[in-house]
């Protein structure tokens, strides 16, 4: 009979190791389609099973020593997967916490139902123990699958503070359940108080996790709506600028006939200097509406023209170079990106002395990379005391989304952003990955 129970316990441990390792790897986006990946999964699961059997041999009930499993799973995640460190820690804790919580809950329920001490439920080889173990494994499979579905549907993208909060909650819940269960086993208790304490710890952890995820989702949705509102504001603003420019250019063209008559009259009267001076004024007015950059997108050209014409009127020297290829980028994203970069540059230059107002723009297409670089003069180092480039304006409801919008667009195209300053030259660089 002992042989049967030994084989049964070993098979259960191996099964549990496989479902736990499956959960850890899938949660972190592990690719099971390759044969070598499947072999790694089998090898890692068996290693986890060996660790569990070994630890159980020396310590019949691990309790707080379950942290060893957490460390093992984290090491495996660190070596095998490419997820963020916070995700590795989170999934390692969650896996062990679920295993511990489910086993404790099932054992506690059986203890209360059959009026048996927990030590008997855990260690006595009986039909109650067998049913308890099988039911616990089935519930673990169910719990792992539920968490995977929730994680995939919610697309968890939390910041460091949110991850730290969740990890702290799950860590404390793990310690709480482990300590309660250890005391219950050692005292041979079969009271419902221990079960209630464990369930409370699990519920608190679940509620805190759900609340954090919900708040994160709400915040991201709020930022998305603000970005959309800002994009619409840009579209309306630039459409108005384009219309205004068109009307002004039409007026200039309309005045050309009059200009021609005036110049001809001055030349016929031998007033050459006056004619030259008059033509210079006309040429200066016309130059204000020249297209400064052509990126192969009419709407983006209009935005650049409007913004850089504004810069020139404010006494800012503009240096630009661009490739005529903006394909692969949504025009709303491109306009939003250019508008925010140039707004920031113009605002910084307006604080400088007249002779120090310079904006230099470089737009390049290299293979599947779209590079935008805007460099402008600045009176102070914006990064020195404000590394995140948060807004310094009082009205936070209307300001502070420019940099966020730039970073959001870069993230959408699997790109990067970089902000740096050397001396009085502030440099903003955005690299987008284009897949046509």
Buried (B, 14 or more C-beta within 10 A) or exposed (E): EEEEEEEBBEEBBBBBBBBBBBBBBBBBEBEEEEEEBEEBBEEBBBBBBEBBBEBEEEEEBBBBEBBBBBEBBBEBBEEBBEBEEBBBBBBBBBBBBBBBBBBBBBBBBBBBEEEBBBBBBBEEBEEBBEEBBBBBBEBBBEBBBEBBEEBEEEEBEBEEEBBEBBBEBBBBBBBBBBBBBBBBBEEEBBBEEBBEBBBBBBEBBBEBBEEBBEEBBEEBEEBEEBBEEBBEEBBEEBBEBBEEBEEBBEEBEEEEEEBEEBBEEBEEEEBEEBBEEBBEEBEEEBEBBEEBBBBBBEBBBBBBBBBBBBBBEEEBBBEBEBBEBBEBBEBBBBBBBBBBBBBBBBEBBEEBEEEBBBBBBBBBBEEEEBBBBBBBBBEEEBBEEEEEBEBEEEEEEEEBBBBBBBBBBBEEBEBEBEBEBEEBEBBBBBBBBBEE
